[in-house]
Amino acid sequence: MKVFKLFVAGFILSGVISCKKPGLTTLNVSMDDAASMLAGSLSSNSYGVSDISTDVSLNANTSIATNLACGSTKIDTFTRKSQPGSAGTYSYKLTYSHKLTCNMSNSPDNISSNLSYAGSFSNSKLSLSNSGTTSFILAGLTSTATVYSVNGEYKSMGSFKLKADTTNAGTANVDIVVKNVIINKATQVITGGTGTVIVTGTTIKKGDFTYNGTLTFNGAWMASMVINGTTYTISLATGEVIRH
């Protein structure tokens, strides 16, 4: 009888163990962390998409003013750095290639701007050393167009460290596709447009992470981003992120 009782107890115990639900594992890079990474890739205080759009539109103004020949390609290499005392700091070496395309009337129509860059930025949330490329097509060069329109892709890859936990570090890849981003010709400020965003990577502690979402440029240096159903407001001037 004792043997039978031990057998039953062992059977029940093994059943409890086998039915135990696996524990949930949490990623070191939270959705809020991912939003901060993406904001850094967008904002002006970290030389993100907002600043790149400004450079591309300023080049368009110069190309028109200097009567750049149709089909010409212009190469520019220079460095962009944050102003002393800025809340966020950055330093990037840039190489732009701008090609002017004309329409059937032999008037400027659009410019293909390809950028390769390498450098780093740091703000209150994270620091990132990265390199990457952008490929933008800026349209609206005709005299009748009142604004510029940009379509293209921004790519970044590098290593990061989160400020809240300095042991939390890893690698991250960012991909931002912008669609019909409207830029004021006079101010070079983004006034509208949409996009898609994705950030993937791996942390030293807990492996891989992936977040993706949608992007809306609202004008007045602001943008909205939705990641996994959660909405964030981003300041394109400061990179500040607010979760709603």
C-alpha positions, 0 to 999 in steps of 0.5 A: 500500500505504501508503494502505491501511495508513493507512486500516486504522489509521484504521478501527481507531482510530475503532472503538476510540474509538466503542466506548469506554465512557462515564465514570461521573459521581458526584453531589456529594450522596452517599447518606450526605449525603441521610441526614443531610438526612433526619435533620435533618428528623426529629430534635429538635435541628433542629426536625424531625418528632419535635418537631412530633409533640411540639407536636401531642400537647401541644396535644391534651393542652391541648385536652382539659384546657380542654374545647375545643368540638367543631369549634373551630379554634385558631391558634398563632404562635410561635418555636422556637429551640435551647438555647444551647450545643447541638451543633445549632442551629435557629430557626423561626417557626411557625404552627399551625392545630389543628381538633378533631373529635368522635365521634358521642358528641360526645367529642373524637376527633382533631385536624387540625394544619396547620403552616407554618414558615420558618427554618434549622438547622445541625449538624456535617454541614450547614446548611439554610435552609428553609420548608415545611408539615406536615399531621398528624391526631392520633387517640386523644383518647378516654378509652379510648385509651392512646396517640396515633396520628399520620398525615400528611406533612412537606414542606420546601424550601430551600437547603443547604451541606455542611460537609465541602465548603463549595463543595458547595451547592444546593437540596433538597426533603424529603417525609416521610409518617408512618403510625400513629406512636405517641406516649406521652400522658404523655411525648410520645415516639414509641414506634413507627410507619413512614413513607416518605422522599424527598429531591430537589434540585440542586447547583451543581456536578453537577446533580440528585439523588434518594434515597428510602426507608423509615422505622421508628420504634423507640422510645427516641428511635431510628429506622431508615431504609433508602435504596437497600438501605442501613440507617441508624440515626438518633438522633431526639434528636441527629440523629446518623446511623450507616450499617450 
